Amino acid sequence: MSAGRPIDDVLADLAALRAADPPTHGGRVLSYVYDPGRPDLDEVAAQAVRLFLPVNGLDPTTFTSVAALERRIVAFARDVLHGDEGTVGSVTSGGTESCMLAVKSARDLWRAVDPARAHARPALVLPTTAHPAFHKAAHYLDLDVVPVPVDPVTGTPSAADVLAAVDDRTALVVVSAPSYPFGAVDPVAEVAAGAAERGVACHVDACVGGWVLPWWGDDVDQPWDLAVPGVTSISADLHKFGYAPKGASVVLYRARERHHAQYFATTAWPGYPVVNPTILGSRGAGAMAAAWAVLEVLGTQGLAELVAATRRATDRLVEAAGAVRGLRLVGTPTGPLLALAADDALPAAEQVDPFTLVDEVRRRGFLFQAQPAMVQPDGSVLPRTAHLTVTAVTHRVVEELVATLAAAADAVRGRPAAVPDPSLAGRVLTEGLPDELAGVMATLEALPGDVVHPLLIAVLAAAVDPARG
Ligand SMILES: *Cc1c(COP(=O)(O)O)cnc(C)c1O
């Protein structure tokens, strides 16, 4: 038995833990967190969470407040993403859940077409840049993944290549608007049209783009949402550019039968009749309430203003990165996501290694995300990059960020690119991660998946192992 502790003492402990985290506000962390730079939005979100903290979204017939909120968010998203009267959907716990549910729906409808398919294993066709949530869905739901290479220059696949991978086993084709690694919008209209011709479902992963692209500007030069015939589902994360706290995303379907196929229902126990729209059973409604409150306070006008600020910062960063000798931007991003690669048109002595850059920038107070190189199924290689997600707050620090990027690049230019060190794997397991991650990332990049996956799992599991103290 342990005695309880005074509340202030416990809260002080929590605050101490939080103090060790990177700053979630202020624009210094360019991935994971999305800061609108608006304390009023944080405040309304916090109050909404508090109001809805005790309710259970498991049963919207009991807690009708949750059903009402979900209807309103789905309707808001349907209007923004150009759905119509037939568009329905769910609020989920995040992008991963939205994507997994779209796969579950497509899988079950694919199987329902023919009794011979009832126990067959369907496939998921996706560009190599598609989010790992789809690999996770395939893993959990027993589908095969058919990856389609993207052009290493533009970061997008050709629609012809995607459609050539579609066959009788394809339950779903995935395209991104835009993709996370390079911020590139896939050829949605052509892929969706081809998929529809073949009677195959097509999901647009707009998890990161769904609440940005509608207001991004004229250079979104193609339709990418439910306005495109043949798009059967779409995901858009409220906890990214909807500026909700973590735990909120939306998945929409063009038709009610697709939404129904996402559900699970059973009466095969002596308890209450179970109907779960999403993966969870008991379901918190705090993030959903906060998401709705933030959307209402902003309106589409407020969202457009936040996107305009995000756009200005992105344009400034694109311009500045282009002027840094030794770096190059991958593709032409549509949206607030940038990937910086070493400029391999220059001699090695003038290149900037992205992994080394990420370490140097971190020392100077900004967090970028290291993205390893990848060999595609056709043998072509997507480069190692440094990723930046720009948010509405970034413009306030953009000149400091630009100066830091330039100074860090000057400091590391010409240093040999980080190389794998096989001894690091063992050392990371016993000693934890070093301060400089370039060597670790280069090692991960070089090892085959069947070696690196268990290693990653062991390192992350060790981080939460009580034996570590
Ligand atoms: C973030 C993201 C996801 C997954 O979302 P989570 O909310 O992290 O689970 C899926 N697709 C894209 C393109 C994303 O950016």
The ligand as a Gaussian input file, in Angstrom:
#p B3LYP/6-31G(d) Opt

LIG

0 1
 C       -0.176000      12.594000     -39.546000
 C       -0.554000      11.820000     -40.742000
 C       -1.248000      10.591000     -40.644000
 C       -1.468000       9.862000     -39.338000
 O       -1.954000      10.642000     -38.362000
 P       -1.771000      10.484000     -36.803000
 O       -2.699000      11.516000     -36.360000
 O       -0.337000      10.760000     -36.458000
 O       -2.186000       9.119000     -36.394000
 C       -1.660000      10.010000     -41.822000
 N       -1.378000      10.548000     -43.009000
 C       -0.696000      11.708000     -43.147000
 C       -0.427000      12.254000     -44.517000
 C       -0.255000      12.381000     -42.019000
 O        0.435000      13.525000     -42.142000

